[in-house]
Amino acid sequence: MNYYIPKVEPGLKLKKGLFFYEPSELTKSLYFYVLWGGEYIVESPYSIRRNYMDSFLIFFIKSGSMHFHYLDQSFTATRGDIVLLDCKEKNNYSVTEETEFQFFHFTGKGTQDLYNEIYQRNGCVFKLPSHQNNIPTILSLLASKKEIDFNISLEIYELLGNLLESTRNTFESRDANMNKVPPEIQVALNYINENYSSKITIDKLSEISNLSTSHFCRTFKKYMGTSPYQYTLNYRLNQAKNLLVQTNLSVEQISEDCGFYGIGHFIKAFSKSTDGMTPGKFRKICF
């Protein structure tokens, strides 16, 4: 990987590292892993430009600021920001003041899909609470020169997971503050909760919300993070799970009581939500 690292880096004042790591073949096939990383203090005219590198790159700006040009957009990251790039895309970063940052290049199985989801939701720049930013931990593992394949993979996964979770709309969270849901959506939620055993249509929900069907669906998804249909289905499935565990009602009766239009529909929807587990098997495991 040394051919990706400039031999001369104008503006580089101090560096800790670079720390390189050679993962096992098992790690390369199954885990996330770091290629190299370190900590720099730089000043103008520090600038790096790359056209392609088969890795992902993450920065943590400890002080100062760094300017990026990436995917035809320009932006600046400042103290406390985390920046995530796919180096297979052209990228350029530089500074105009003294800046301290930590970074590491990494890759691994599934990284592209996770990166794509993170970028689609939020772009490249993030902030995390200090207890969720484990970039320093990852660099410490690298510097230890120990066999850290599994540990460092877990740390990278946790970091990417924290970045992804930071992009989730408040109302996608299970502990969302329902007081923030507007009244026109709250009335629909109340209706679903009280009538989940009966037929529920989008037309009915939009009617009681006093919104057009299209406006209702857009607003519902904005605040609840899912469509009215999926929310209703999830609610029915949760009620069904409670009945399976807490009662001796037959699967057929539970299907009817929870608003499914047939036992076949219920079993299919239940199995899909539980990675193939039928209601009967779920009951045996959880009862």
N, C-alpha and C positions, 0 to 999 in steps of 0.2 A: 504493500500500500504506500510505500514511501514515495513512489512516483506521483502520487496525488498531492504531496506536501511540498510547497515551494521551498527551495533551498535557502533563499533569502526572502525575508519578510520585513520590508521597510516599515518602521513604526512600532515594531515589537520591542517593548521595554523589558518585560519580565515574563517568564513562563514557568509553570509547574507541570512537569511532564515533558514531552508527550508520553503517555502510558499506552502501550500496545498490548493486545491480548490475542492469543491464538486459540480459538475454541476447538473442541473435539469435533469429529465428524458427526457424532450423534447430535451435538448441540446445533451444528449447522443445518441439520435436517429437521429438527424439531423445535428449537428454542429461539428466542430473541438473543442476540449477542452483540457486544461492542467490538468495533474494529480498533478505534483508538480514541483518546480523549485527553483533556488537560485543562489548565486554567491560564489565561493570558492577561497581561496588562499591556495595552497598546495605545498609541496616539497617532495622529495624522503623520504620514500618509498611508497608514495601514489599510490595505484593501486586498480582497481575495475575489477572483473571478473564475468560475468553473463552468464548462459547457455540459459536462456529464460525469457522474460518478455513481456507481451502483451501490448506494447507501442512503440512509436518512441521517439528518443532522439536527441536533437539538442544542440550543443555547440557553444559558441563564445569565442575564445581564445583572451583575452585582453593583456596578456603578457606571456613570456616564451614559452614553447612548450609542447605538449602532444603526446604520442606515442600510436597508436592503432593497435590492431590485430582483423580483422573482415573479415568474408567470405574468409578465407584462404589467406589473404593479410595483410601486415604490412605497415603502413605509419605514417608520423609525421605531425601534424598540428602546425603551429606557429602563432605568433601575427597577428591578423586580419582575421584568417581563421574561417570559419563556417563549422561544421561537422554534418552530418545527418546520423543517424543509425536506422535500424529496430531492436529493441531489441528482437524480436522473433528469431533472429540469434545470435549465440554465439558471444560475444564481450568482449574485454579486453582493458582497457586504463590505462596508468600510466605516471608518470613524472620522470625526472632525474634532474630537476632544479626547482627553485621556479616558479610557474605558477599561473596565475589568469584567471579564466574562468567563464562565465555565462552558465547556462544550464536549460533546462526544458524537462520533459517527457510529451508527449501528444498523443492523438489519435482522433478518430472521423470518421464519415461516409465519405467514399471516400478517406481516407488518404492512404490506401495501394496502390490504383491505381496511385495516384499522386506521392507517394514515388517511386514506380516502374519505372515510366517514368523518374523521376529526376535521379535515380541511373543508369538506362540504358544509359542515355545521358552522365553523367559526373562522376559517382562514388559517393564518400562521401564528398569530400572537395571542398569548394567554397570560393570565395571572393565577397563581395558586397560593393558598395559605402555606406558610413556611413548613408546617408539619406534613403537607402533601407533596412538597417539592423534594424528591429524593435524588436529585442530580448530584449533590455533594456525596451522598452515600454511594452512588454508582462509581464516582471517581475514586473514592476511598477504596472500594473493592478492586478497582483497576490497579491502583498504586500498591496494593498489598502483594501483588504478583503471586497470589495463591490460585488454586483451581476453584474458580468461582462460577462455572458455567450455569448451574441451576439457580444459584442465589442472584446472580446479576440478571438472569432472564426474568425472575420474579420481580425484581426492582424495576426493570424496564416496563414490564406489563402493568405494574401498579402505577407507574408514572403516566403511561399512555391512557390507562383507564381513568386516572384523575383528570387528565386533560379532556377526555371525552365527556366525563360526567360534568365538568365545569361548563360545558356547552348546552346542557339540557335545560330546556325551559322549566321554570319553577313548577309549572303545572304538570310536567311529566313525572315529577317526583312523587313517590308514594305518600310522603308526608307533606304534600302541598298544602299551603294555607288556603282552605276553601273560602275564607272570607274575601279573598281577592277575586274570586270568580264572579263575573257580573251577574246581576239578577236574572237576566234573560236566559243564561246558561244554567244557573242554579235551579230555576224552576223546572228545566228539563231533567236535571239530575235527580231532583226530588221525584219527578214523575216516573223515571226509570226505576228508582229504588222501591217505589210503592207499587209498581205495576209490572215488574219483571216477569211475573208468571203468565201475563197476558200478551197478546200481540201488540208490538210497539212499532210504529212506522215513523219514518223521517218526517212525513207530512204532519203527523200528529205532534211531534216534538217541536217542529218549526212553528206550528200553529199556536201552541201554548206559550212559546217563546216570543210570539209576535214579531217574527222575522221571516223573511223569504227563505225558501229551502236552501238556496245556494249560500246566502249570507249566514244562515244558521250553521250549516256544515263547516264553513270556513272559521267562524267564530268559535264553535265548539272545539275544533281541532287545535286552534291557537291556544286555548286555555287548558284543554285536557290532554293535549299531546297525542290524541288518537281520534278516529272518526266516531260519530255517534253509534254506528253499527258495531264497531269493535268494542267500544266501551260497554254497550249493552250486553254483548256476548261475554265479555270478561266478567261482568257483574253476575250474569247467570251462572257461569262456570264456578265462580267463587261460592255462590250460594249452594250449588250442587255439591261441591267438595265438603262444605260444612254439613250438609244433610247426609252425605255418605259416611262421614266419620261419626256424627252425633246421633244418628237415628238408625232404625232397622227398616226404613222404607225401602221398597224394591227400587231397582234402577229405573224401571218403567215409570213408577210413581214420581220419582225425583225428576226424571226427564220432563214429565208433564207439569209438575209443580214449579219448575224453573223456566217454563216458557218455551221449551224446545218443541218443534212441530212434529217430532217423531223420535222413537228410540234410536233409529239409525243416524239421524242428524246429531243427536246428543252424543252418541258414542264416537262419531267421527270428529266432532268439535272437541270433545274431551281428550281424545287420543292425540290430536294435533297439538293441544296446549300442554301436554305432559310427555312429549317425545315418545308417543306410542303406547302409553299406559292406558288400559281400559278402565272405566269406572269400577268394575268388579275387582280388578287387581289393585287399584288405588285403595279401595275399601279394606282389602285383606292386609295391605301393608300398613295402613294408618290406623285401623280400628284398634 
